[in-house]
């Protein structure tokens, strides 16, 4: 029985636990408070990271106000888009520096998917963000408050 069997966050908790195992990461779940400490061991090596990017969107997703849920969806999509974009850029930089002089080459992050598929996913996510931004203007939803 999972720690989250009676928790409203159960689907999210199960997803994080499953994907952390899949990506060779260790996740610590602190009794359904939706805060995960992640020791990242993929792509960039053994960097310590805290997955707090989504923490403040959890309450927004549970809001009865659709505008708050909309903002959370936008923010989560934007975070995922930026991470994918960064990952794709590191792969491309490694390809571009493959024949560079020793010491100036960029190490390619591990990935199983071809770069063109990852780039297409990034493009579609960018189009989706654009649609959300367009809807926000039409529906009077302020997304500027979500910017860093």
C-alpha positions, 0 to 999 in steps of 0.5 A: 500500500502506497503512502498516498492511497488515501491522499488526493495527490495519489496520481501525482505521487505515483507518477513521481515515484514511478518516473524517479525509478525509471530515470535512476533517481531517488525520491523521498516523499514526505507524507503527502506534502508533495515535496520531493527531494531528488538526487539527480543522477541523469544527464548532468551527473550527480547534481543535487536538486530539489523539485520545488518548481511544481510545489506552488502549482499544486494548490493552484491546480486544486482551486475551484477557480478555473483561472487559477487552474489555468495559470498552474497548467501554463506554469507547469507546461512552461517549466517542462518546456524550458527543461526540454529546451535546455536538454535539447540545447545541450545535445545540440552543443555536444554535436556541434563541438564533436570535432572541436579541440580537446577540452572545448568539447561539450559532453552529450547528455544520455538520451534514447530518443533522436534529437529531431523527435525531441525538437519536434516535441519542444516545438509542439509544446511551444505552440501549446504555450502560445495557445495558452497565452492567446487564451489568457489574453482573450479571457483576461487571465494575467500570466505576467504574475507568474514570471520570475 
